[in-house]
Amino acid sequence: LNWNRLGLSVSKKIGTAVMRNRVKRLLREAVKNVLGDSLRHYDFVIVAKKPAAEGRLENFIREIERFLPKISHEKSSDSIHKTV
């Protein structure tokens, strides 16, 4: 693939549908801001936990930036797990 794929899992434990959709929008925007066109050919799956309901875009961006360096070190691994 010449692009990244993003999967989001936001449980009902996060809150109402409005809250879950807000978290999904923020996560998608954070990934778009951090990755841009820099990384390609990756599948990302983000599992949001309950604290994500109070999250702000800046917090999501910071968490994704903190995690991304691990990708370059573990390219040979089939999957890398991190829970946001």
Residue, then its C-alpha position, 0 to 999 in steps of 0.5 A: l500500500n502507498w498509504n497508511r490505514l487507521g483503525l480506531s476502537v472506542s468502547k461504550k465505556i468512553g461514554t455516549a455516542v457523541m463522546r465516542n465520535r469526538v474521541k475518534r475525530l480527535l484521534r484521526e486529526a492527531v494522527k493526520n497532524v503527526l504523520g502527514d506524509s512522512l510514514r507510509h505502508y503502516d496499519f495503525v490500530i488505536v484502542a482508546k481507554k476511558p481517560a480519552a474521553e477528557g482528552r484534548l487534541e494536544n494530548f493525543i498528538r503528544e501521545i502519538e509523537r511519543f510512540l512513533p519513534k518505537i516504529s522505526h526501531e521495531k520495523s521487523s516486528d509484525s505488530i507494535h502494541k500501545t494503548v492510548 
